[in-house]
Amino acid sequence: MGGGRRLAGALRHVQRLGGDAGELGGVGGHRCHILAHGDRRAQALPLAAGGVPLRFSSRRHCGIPPCTLRALTIGIAGGTASGKTTVARRLVERLAGHPIALLDQDAYYRDLSDMPLEERRGFNFDHPDAFDADLLVKHLQELKAGRPVEKPVYSFALHSRTGETQRVNPGDVVLLEGILVLALEPVRALLDVKVFVDSDADVRVLRRLSRDIKERGRDFDGVVDQYFRTVRPMHYGFVEPSKRYADIIIPHGGLNEVAIEMVAGAVRQRLTRP
């Protein structure tokens, strides 16, 4: 109870941080655009970041399986509870009328069903090796080719797959979101557009506490322990460095309506080309 009250009080006092639109230099001269929250100048920005065009696919997908045209594939990465899922949902809403195949990287955690539950609880789920990259790559390739896939169903309560699957049909757009989407090179190579959702660390940890306690059956102490033991060090070891691969950086996650609309507008424009 005490932890819940502290969390609720802290969440009420989280303030959104402001910022300016600009560019962020990366390795090899690659530059990406940072779309500031509430900055209307972003609406006038060209569909290129620092002279590097966004790599939208030139081929439209038919939306009816089996299909032969390649789907546009967008990857949304960022730290834990940064707003990745919210950004993905906002894009789906803004692309109404276009079939979208939505994948969450969490579904592709390795199958740990043979491991005792206590060991699973101590497993490092924030390291790139925690994911079944081969299966994720295969499913991305299948969806891009216009074929449906059977996505694993993952249980956060059991820290493992359930053995069930969920069918994901192909679409004009394949949308993949997860903390290490840009950190896994074989996955990154299949993305036409790479987005990084950037949020303040204090905001992220509070959101994670709220989400894991309310939605994933965790307790306050367990969430805090996991954060300092694996989540935080893996963020700075793998997630944050993957930002350099982004074509677009969106501060403030799902709160940045201008940036989300810009991305959605660019996608709509590409999909409606003859």
C-alpha positions as CSV (number, residue, x, y, z in Angstrom):
1,M,0.0,0.0,0.0
2,G,2.8,2.4,0.9
3,G,4.6,1.8,-2.4
4,G,1.3,2.4,-4.3
5,R,0.7,5.7,-2.5
6,R,4.2,6.9,-3.2
7,L,4.0,5.9,-6.8
8,A,0.6,7.7,-7.3
9,G,1.9,10.8,-5.6
10,A,5.0,10.8,-7.8
11,L,3.1,10.3,-11.0
12,R,0.9,13.3,-10.2
13,H,4.0,15.5,-10.0
14,V,5.7,14.3,-13.2
15,Q,6.2,17.3,-15.5
16,R,6.8,17.1,-19.2
17,L,10.2,18.5,-20.2
18,G,10.4,21.0,-23.1
19,G,12.9,21.0,-26.0
20,D,13.8,22.4,-29.4
21,A,13.8,20.7,-32.7
22,G,17.3,20.0,-34.0
23,E,19.6,17.4,-35.3
24,L,21.6,14.7,-33.7
25,G,24.9,13.6,-35.1
26,G,25.6,9.9,-35.3
27,V,28.3,7.5,-36.4
28,G,29.5,7.6,-40.0
29,G,28.1,11.0,-40.6
30,H,24.5,9.8,-40.2
31,R,22.2,12.5,-38.9
32,C,18.6,12.2,-37.7
33,H,15.9,14.7,-37.0
34,I,14.7,15.4,-33.5
35,L,11.0,16.4,-33.5
36,A,10.3,18.6,-30.4
37,H,7.1,18.4,-28.5
38,G,4.7,21.2,-29.4
39,D,7.0,22.7,-32.0
40,R,4.8,23.6,-35.0
41,R,7.9,24.1,-37.2
42,A,8.1,20.3,-37.4
43,Q,5.1,20.3,-39.6
44,A,7.1,22.2,-42.3
45,L,10.1,19.9,-42.1
46,P,11.0,18.0,-45.3
47,L,10.9,14.3,-45.4
48,A,14.6,14.1,-45.0
49,A,16.7,14.4,-41.9
50,G,20.0,16.3,-42.2
51,G,20.1,15.6,-45.9
52,V,19.5,11.8,-45.5
53,P,16.1,10.9,-47.0
54,L,13.8,8.7,-45.0
55,R,14.0,5.3,-46.6
56,F,10.4,4.7,-47.4
57,S,9.7,1.7,-49.6
58,S,8.8,2.6,-53.2
59,R,6.5,-0.4,-53.5
60,R,3.0,-0.5,-52.1
61,H,1.5,-3.6,-50.5
62,C,-1.9,-4.8,-51.6
63,G,-3.2,-5.5,-48.1
64,I,-4.8,-8.8,-49.2
65,P,-2.8,-12.0,-48.5
66,P,-1.1,-13.5,-50.4
67,C,0.5,-10.4,-51.7
68,T,3.5,-9.7,-53.9
69,L,4.4,-6.1,-53.2
70,R,6.7,-5.2,-50.4
71,A,5.2,-3.6,-47.2
72,L,6.7,-0.5,-45.6
73,T,8.4,-1.5,-42.4
74,I,8.7,0.9,-39.5
75,G,10.6,0.2,-36.3
76,I,9.9,2.1,-33.1
77,A,12.6,1.7,-30.4
78,G,13.2,3.5,-27.0
79,G,13.7,2.9,-23.4
80,T,11.3,1.0,-21.1
81,A,8.0,2.9,-20.7
82,S,9.2,5.7,-23.0
83,G,5.9,5.7,-25.0
84,K,6.7,3.3,-27.8
85,T,3.4,1.5,-27.7
86,T,1.5,4.7,-27.5
87,V,3.3,6.1,-30.6
88,A,2.5,2.8,-32.4
89,R,-1.2,3.1,-31.5
90,R,-1.3,6.7,-32.5
91,L,0.2,5.8,-35.9
92,V,-2.3,3.0,-36.4
93,E,-5.2,5.5,-35.6
94,R,-3.8,8.0,-38.1
95,L,-3.4,5.4,-40.8
96,A,-7.0,4.2,-40.7
97,G,-7.9,2.6,-44.0
98,H,-4.5,1.0,-44.5
99,P,-4.1,-2.5,-43.1
100,I,-1.3,-2.6,-40.6
101,A,0.6,-5.6,-39.3
102,L,1.6,-4.8,-35.7
103,L,4.4,-6.7,-33.9
104,D,5.7,-6.2,-30.4
105,Q,9.2,-7.3,-29.7
106,D,8.2,-8.5,-26.2
107,A,6.4,-11.4,-27.9
108,Y,9.8,-12.6,-29.2
109,Y,11.5,-13.3,-25.8
110,R,13.2,-16.6,-25.9
111,D,11.1,-19.6,-24.7
112,L,12.1,-20.1,-21.0
113,S,9.4,-22.6,-20.2
114,D,12.0,-25.3,-19.3
115,M,13.5,-23.0,-16.7
116,P,12.2,-22.9,-13.1
117,L,10.0,-19.9,-12.4
118,E,12.4,-18.5,-9.8
119,E,15.2,-18.6,-12.3
120,R,13.0,-16.9,-14.8
121,R,12.3,-14.1,-12.4
122,G,16.0,-13.3,-12.2
123,F,16.6,-13.6,-15.9
124,N,18.0,-10.5,-17.7
125,F,15.2,-9.6,-20.1
126,D,16.8,-6.4,-21.2
127,H,19.9,-7.9,-23.0
128,P,19.8,-8.4,-26.8
129,D,20.3,-12.2,-26.2
130,A,17.0,-12.4,-24.4
131,F,15.2,-12.2,-27.7
132,D,14.7,-14.8,-30.4
133,A,16.1,-12.6,-33.1
134,D,15.9,-15.4,-35.7
135,L,12.2,-15.9,-35.3
136,L,11.6,-12.1,-35.3
137,V,13.6,-11.7,-38.5
138,K,11.7,-14.6,-40.1
139,H,8.4,-13.1,-39.2
140,L,9.4,-9.7,-40.5
141,Q,10.5,-11.2,-43.8
142,E,7.2,-13.1,-44.1
143,L,5.1,-10.1,-43.4
144,K,7.1,-7.9,-45.8
145,A,6.5,-10.6,-48.5
146,G,2.8,-10.5,-47.8
147,R,2.4,-13.7,-45.9
148,P,0.7,-14.1,-42.4
149,V,2.7,-15.2,-39.3
150,E,1.9,-16.9,-36.0
151,K,3.3,-14.6,-33.3
152,P,4.1,-16.2,-30.0
153,V,1.9,-15.2,-27.0
154,Y,4.1,-14.1,-24.0
155,S,3.0,-14.1,-20.4
156,F,4.6,-11.4,-18.2
157,A,3.3,-13.2,-15.1
158,L,5.0,-16.4,-16.0
159,H,8.0,-14.8,-17.7
160,S,7.7,-17.2,-20.6
161,R,5.7,-18.0,-23.7
162,T,2.3,-19.6,-23.2
163,G,2.5,-22.1,-26.0
164,E,-0.3,-20.2,-27.9
165,T,0.1,-18.0,-30.9
166,Q,-1.7,-15.1,-32.4
167,R,-2.1,-14.7,-36.2
168,V,-0.8,-11.5,-37.7
169,N,-2.0,-10.8,-41.2
170,P,0.2,-8.7,-43.7
171,G,-0.6,-5.1,-44.4
172,D,0.5,-2.0,-46.2
173,V,2.7,-1.3,-43.2
174,V,4.5,-3.5,-40.8
175,L,4.9,-1.8,-37.5
176,L,7.4,-3.2,-34.9
177,E,8.0,-1.7,-31.5
178,G,10.3,-2.7,-28.7
179,I,13.3,-1.6,-26.5
180,L,16.0,-3.2,-28.7
181,V,14.4,-3.0,-32.2
182,L,17.4,-0.8,-33.4
183,A,20.0,-2.7,-31.4
184,L,19.6,-6.0,-33.2
185,E,21.4,-5.6,-36.5
186,P,19.5,-8.3,-38.5
187,V,16.2,-6.7,-37.4
188,R,17.4,-3.2,-38.1
189,A,18.5,-4.2,-41.6
190,L,14.8,-5.0,-42.5
191,L,13.4,-1.6,-41.4
192,D,12.6,1.1,-43.9
193,V,12.1,3.8,-41.3
194,K,13.7,3.7,-37.8
195,V,12.2,5.8,-35.0
196,F,13.5,6.3,-31.4
197,V,11.1,7.5,-28.7
198,D,13.0,9.5,-26.2
199,S,11.6,10.3,-22.7
200,D,13.1,11.5,-19.5
201,A,14.5,8.7,-17.3
202,D,12.6,9.7,-14.2
203,V,9.3,9.7,-16.2
204,R,10.1,6.3,-17.6
205,V,10.8,4.6,-14.3
206,L,7.6,6.0,-12.8
207,R,5.6,4.8,-15.8
208,R,7.2,1.4,-15.5
209,L,6.4,1.1,-11.9
210,S,2.7,2.0,-12.6
211,R,2.5,-0.3,-15.5
212,D,4.2,-3.4,-14.0
213,I,2.2,-3.1,-10.7
214,K,-1.2,-2.5,-12.4
215,E,-0.9,-4.6,-15.5
216,R,1.7,-7.3,-14.9
217,G,1.1,-8.4,-11.4
218,R,4.4,-7.2,-10.0
219,D,5.1,-5.7,-6.6
220,F,6.8,-2.4,-5.8
221,D,10.0,-3.9,-4.4
222,G,10.3,-6.4,-7.3
223,V,10.0,-3.7,-10.0
224,V,12.6,-1.5,-8.3
225,D,15.0,-4.4,-7.9
226,Q,14.7,-5.4,-11.5
227,Y,15.1,-1.8,-12.7
228,F,18.4,-1.3,-10.9
229,R,19.7,-4.8,-11.5
230,T,19.1,-5.1,-15.3
231,V,16.8,-2.5,-16.8
232,R,18.9,0.6,-16.1
233,P,22.4,-0.9,-16.9
234,M,21.1,-2.5,-20.1
235,H,19.4,0.8,-21.2
236,Y,22.7,2.6,-21.1
237,G,24.6,-0.4,-22.5
238,F,22.3,-1.2,-25.5
239,V,19.1,0.9,-25.8
240,E,20.5,4.4,-25.6
241,P,23.4,3.7,-28.0
242,S,21.0,2.4,-30.6
243,K,19.6,5.9,-30.9
244,R,22.4,6.6,-33.3
245,Y,20.7,4.4,-35.9
246,A,17.4,6.3,-35.8
247,D,16.1,8.3,-38.8
248,I,13.7,10.2,-36.4
249,I,13.9,10.9,-32.7
250,I,10.6,11.7,-31.0
251,P,10.9,13.3,-27.5
252,H,8.0,12.8,-25.0
253,G,6.6,9.7,-26.7
254,G,2.9,9.6,-27.3
255,L,2.5,13.2,-26.0
256,N,4.3,14.5,-29.1
257,E,1.3,14.7,-31.5
258,V,3.1,17.0,-34.0
259,A,5.9,14.4,-34.5
260,I,3.5,11.5,-34.7
261,E,1.4,13.3,-37.3
262,M,4.5,14.1,-39.3
263,V,5.5,10.5,-39.5
264,A,1.9,9.4,-40.3
265,G,1.6,12.0,-43.0
266,A,4.8,10.9,-44.7
267,V,3.6,7.3,-44.6
268,R,0.2,8.2,-46.0
269,Q,1.8,10.1,-48.8
270,R,4.0,7.2,-49.7
271,L,1.1,4.6,-49.6
272,T,-1.2,6.7,-51.8
273,R,1.4,7.1,-54.6
274,P,0.3,5.4,-57.8
